[in-house]
Amino acid sequence: MRIFVTGASGYLGSALCRRWAADGHEVTALVRTTSRREVLESLGVGCFVGDVSDRASMRQGMSGADWVVHAAAELDPRASADEMRRVNVEGSANVATLAYKLGVGRFLSISSMAAFGGSPADGSPSNEDSPVRMPFPSSYSATKHAGQKIIEEIAEQGLRVDTVYPGLVYGPPAKRRGANTLLYRILTRRMPAIVGGRQVSCWVYIDDVVDAIVRVMDRAEPGGRFLLTGEPATVDQLVSKVCSLAGVRPPRWRLSVNAAEVLLLMMKVYFGLSGRRPPFSRQQLASLRRHWNFDDSRAREKLDWQPRGLDEGLPPTLTDLQSG
């Protein structure tokens, strides 16, 4: 099977390429001129220079693909709203439009639970058919939703699309990528305070996300939409698990989100004078006002998928973080 993948040098994209190469598929990766290609090339993955913002640059690499897997995304909270839109909205439109025009076999959109804008305020879980929670708390959440809507519009014209919505993805090789960044801060006691603490998020091990995606691609019937969210946990529960497993003390301080917003205003003055950015943003705090609790029963039932929980996934992740 010939697979064309965007975002191949990213945390999840590189893990997918590793699995596909091991399974004997022909993988072509879209990479930017600044992307590191050594790992991909060592796997036998063909690297094709281009950018999701330039539709023409992808044409040759995508032509003849059985699958186009769109994993590219801008998720850095420090990125501007314009940059988020360029990659997550316009880039998604370019990739899906070209795939449709070239008549590729199937298209897999790797979205995010962030595209739903959060789950209900009472902490109950949402699913694939739940209404989107608006207004969106961040540019990332808003642009992931907008990009996915465009892909769905192109699907109505005939592109055969499947979509997955991962939760917070963690696991080796960690190296402070993906949601491992937060785990590293807890592990190294660089998280001075717990903000909020009772908000629920869903944590899913990277190998389990890869396995679910392979199962989606093995399905004969297109059009599936699957949350891949793993285990829900509050911030307090996550911190407790990490500190217990690693034998480190939990953060000393606790702040409400309101208090953190006041602190951010004060920090902006100081950091503005020093030319640096505060360690967190207003949009990150807005996301902490919401629950991100999602029910992935559809994937478990239809894909026969059994993701591991935090008690199984955290130990190898923390070991990897401590070693690097």
C-alpha positions in Angstrom: 0.0 0.0 0.0 1.3 3.5 -0.9 0.8 6.1 1.8 1.4 9.8 1.5 1.6 11.5 4.9 1.9 15.1 6.1 3.4 16.0 9.4 5.6 13.0 9.2 8.5 14.4 11.2 6.2 15.2 14.1 5.7 13.2 17.2 2.7 11.1 16.0 3.6 11.3 12.3 7.0 9.7 12.9 5.5 7.0 15.0 3.1 6.2 12.2 5.8 6.1 9.6 7.8 3.7 11.8 4.8 1.3 12.0 4.0 1.5 8.3 7.6 0.9 7.3 7.7 -2.1 9.6 4.5 -3.4 8.0 6.1 -3.2 4.5 4.1 -0.2 3.1 5.6 2.3 0.7 5.6 5.6 2.6 6.1 9.0 1.2 6.5 11.8 3.7 5.9 15.5 3.1 8.7 17.4 4.8 9.7 21.0 4.9 13.2 22.2 4.1 13.8 22.7 7.8 12.5 19.3 8.9 14.9 16.7 10.2 14.8 13.7 7.9 17.4 11.3 9.4 15.0 9.1 11.3 12.5 8.9 8.4 15.2 8.1 5.9 16.6 5.4 8.2 13.2 3.7 8.1 13.2 3.7 4.3 10.6 6.4 4.1 10.8 8.6 1.0 11.0 12.3 1.8 9.4 14.8 -0.5 10.0 18.5 0.1 6.9 20.7 0.2 4.5 22.5 2.5 0.8 22.1 3.2 0.4 25.8 2.4 1.6 25.2 -1.2 -0.8 22.8 -2.9 1.4 22.5 -6.0 4.4 21.4 -3.9 2.5 18.3 -2.8 1.2 17.1 -6.2 4.1 14.9 -7.3 4.5 13.2 -4.0 0.8 12.6 -3.5 0.1 11.3 -7.0 -0.8 7.6 -7.1 -1.3 7.3 -3.3 -3.7 4.7 -2.0 -4.0 6.7 1.3 -3.3 10.3 2.1 -2.9 10.7 5.9 -3.0 14.3 7.0 -1.2 14.6 10.3 0.3 18.1 9.9 -0.8 20.7 12.5 0.4 23.8 14.2 -0.2 23.3 17.9 2.5 25.5 19.6 0.5 27.7 22.0 3.1 30.5 21.2 2.1 30.5 17.5 0.0 33.4 16.2 -3.6 32.9 15.2 -2.6 33.6 11.6 -0.1 30.8 11.6 -2.6 28.5 13.2 -5.0 29.3 10.5 -2.4 28.9 7.7 -1.5 25.4 8.7 -4.7 24.0 10.4 -7.3 25.5 8.1 -5.8 26.5 4.8 -3.3 23.6 4.9 -6.1 21.1 5.6 -8.1 22.6 2.7 -5.1 22.3 0.4 -4.3 18.7 1.3 -7.9 17.5 1.0 -8.6 19.4 -2.2 -5.5 18.0 -3.9 -6.3 14.5 -2.7 -9.8 14.8 -4.2 -8.5 16.2 -7.5 -5.9 13.5 -7.8 -8.5 10.8 -7.1 -6.6 9.1 -4.2 -8.1 6.0 -2.7 -8.8 7.1 0.9 -8.1 10.1 3.1 -7.4 10.0 6.8 -7.7 13.2 8.8 -5.9 13.2 12.1 -7.8 15.8 14.0 -7.9 16.3 17.8 -10.4 16.2 20.7 -9.7 20.0 20.8 -11.8 20.3 17.7 -14.9 19.8 19.9 -14.1 22.8 22.0 -14.4 20.9 25.3 -17.0 18.6 27.0 -19.9 19.6 29.3 -19.3 21.8 32.3 -20.6 19.1 34.6 -17.7 16.8 33.7 -19.8 14.3 31.8 -18.2 12.8 28.6 -19.0 13.9 25.1 -18.8 11.6 22.0 -18.4 11.9 18.3 -22.0 13.1 17.8 -22.0 15.6 20.7 -22.5 19.3 19.9 -19.4 21.5 19.7 -18.8 23.6 22.7 -18.4 27.3 21.8 -16.9 29.8 21.9 -13.6 28.0 21.4 -11.1 28.5 24.2 -8.0 28.8 21.9 -6.9 29.4 18.3 -5.8 25.8 18.2 -9.2 24.5 19.1 -11.0 26.9 16.7 -8.7 26.1 13.7 -8.8 22.4 14.2 -12.6 22.5 14.1 -12.6 24.8 11.0 -10.0 22.7 9.2 -12.1 19.5 9.8 -15.3 21.2 8.6 -13.6 22.0 5.3 -12.4 18.4 4.9 -16.0 17.2 5.6 -17.3 19.6 2.9 -14.8 18.0 0.4 -15.9 14.6 1.5 -19.4 15.5 0.4 -18.1 15.9 -3.1 -16.7 12.4 -3.1 -13.4 12.2 -1.2 -13.5 9.1 1.0 -12.6 10.4 4.4 -12.1 8.8 7.8 -11.3 10.9 10.9 -9.7 10.3 14.2 -9.7 12.6 17.2 -6.8 11.7 19.6 -6.7 13.0 23.2 -3.5 14.1 24.9 -0.9 11.8 23.3 2.0 10.6 25.5 4.6 7.9 25.6 8.1 7.0 24.4 10.1 8.2 22.6 9.1 11.0 24.9 11.9 13.6 24.7 9.5 16.2 25.8 7.2 16.0 22.7 3.4 15.9 22.6 1.8 15.8 26.0 5.0 14.5 27.5 6.0 18.1 28.0 3.6 18.4 30.9 4.8 15.1 32.4 8.4 16.3 32.2 7.5 19.5 34.1 5.8 17.5 36.8 8.7 15.0 36.9 11.4 17.6 37.2 9.4 19.8 39.6 9.3 22.6 37.0 5.6 22.9 37.6 5.5 25.3 40.6 1.7 25.3 41.0 -1.3 23.3 40.1 -3.8 25.6 38.3 -7.4 24.5 38.9 -6.8 20.8 39.4 -10.3 19.3 38.9 -10.5 19.7 35.1 -10.7 16.4 33.3 -8.5 15.6 30.3 -8.1 12.3 28.4 -4.6 10.7 28.1 -3.8 8.1 25.3 -0.6 6.2 24.8 1.1 6.9 21.5 1.4 3.2 20.4 -2.3 2.8 21.0 -3.1 5.7 18.8 -0.9 4.2 16.1 -2.7 0.9 16.5 -6.1 2.4 16.2 -5.1 4.3 13.0 -3.9 1.1 11.4 -7.2 -0.5 12.3 -9.1 2.4 10.8 -7.1 2.0 7.6 -7.8 -1.7 7.5 -11.6 -1.1 7.4 -13.2 -1.6 4.1 -15.9 1.0 4.7 -14.9 4.7 4.7 -16.5 7.5 6.6 -15.7 6.6 10.2 -15.2 9.2 12.9 -13.4 7.9 16.0 -12.4 9.6 19.2 -9.1 8.0 20.5 -9.0 9.4 23.9 -7.9 6.7 26.3 -8.2 7.3 30.1 -9.8 10.5 31.6 -8.1 12.0 34.6 -8.2 15.3 36.5 -5.1 17.4 36.8 -4.9 16.4 40.4 -5.1 12.7 39.6 -2.4 12.9 36.9 0.0 14.8 39.2 -0.6 12.3 42.0 0.1 9.4 39.7 3.3 10.9 38.2 4.7 11.9 41.6 3.9 8.6 43.2 5.5 6.6 40.4 8.6 8.8 40.2 9.0 9.4 43.9 9.0 13.2 43.6 7.1 15.8 45.6 4.0 17.3 44.0 3.9 21.1 43.3 3.8 23.1 46.4 1.2 25.7 45.4 -2.3 25.6 44.1 -4.0 28.4 42.1 -7.5 28.9 40.8 -7.7 29.8 37.1 -8.8 33.3 38.1 -5.8 33.8 40.3 -3.5 32.5 37.5 -5.1 35.1 35.1 -4.2 37.9 37.5 -0.7 36.5 37.9 -0.4 36.4 34.1 -1.2 40.1 33.8 1.5 40.9 36.3 4.0 38.6 34.6 3.3 40.2 31.2 4.6 43.5 32.5 7.8 41.9 33.8 8.4 39.7 30.8 7.6 42.5 28.4 10.4 44.6 29.9 12.8 41.7 29.7 11.8 40.7 26.1 10.6 37.3 27.1 7.3 35.5 27.0 5.4 34.3 30.1 5.5 30.6 30.7 1.8 30.2 30.0 -0.8 32.1 27.9 -4.3 33.4 28.3 -5.6 30.8 25.9 -4.0 28.0 27.8 -5.8 29.3 30.9 -9.0 29.4 29.0 -8.6 25.8 28.1 -8.1 25.0 31.8 -11.6 26.3 32.5 -13.1 23.4 30.5 -13.3 19.7 30.8 -11.9 17.6 28.0 -13.7 14.3 28.8 -14.5 12.2 25.8 -16.0 8.7 25.4 -14.1 6.5 22.9 -16.5 3.6 23.1 -17.1 3.7 19.3 -13.4 3.0 18.6 -13.2 0.3 21.3 -16.3 -1.5 19.8 -15.9 -1.0 16.1 -12.1 -1.3 15.9 -11.7 -3.9 18.7 -9.4 -1.4 20.3 -8.1 -1.6 23.9 -5.9 1.4 24.9 -3.8 1.0 28.0 -4.5 3.1 31.0 -2.2 5.6 32.8 -1.0 3.0 35.3 0.4 1.0 32.4 1.5 3.8 30.1 3.1 6.2 32.6 6.0 4.0 33.9 7.8 3.5 30.5 7.1 7.1 29.7 8.6 8.5 32.9 11.6 6.1 32.5 12.2 7.4 29.0 11.9 11.0 30.2 14.3 10.4 33.1 16.9 8.8 30.7 16.9 11.7 28.3 
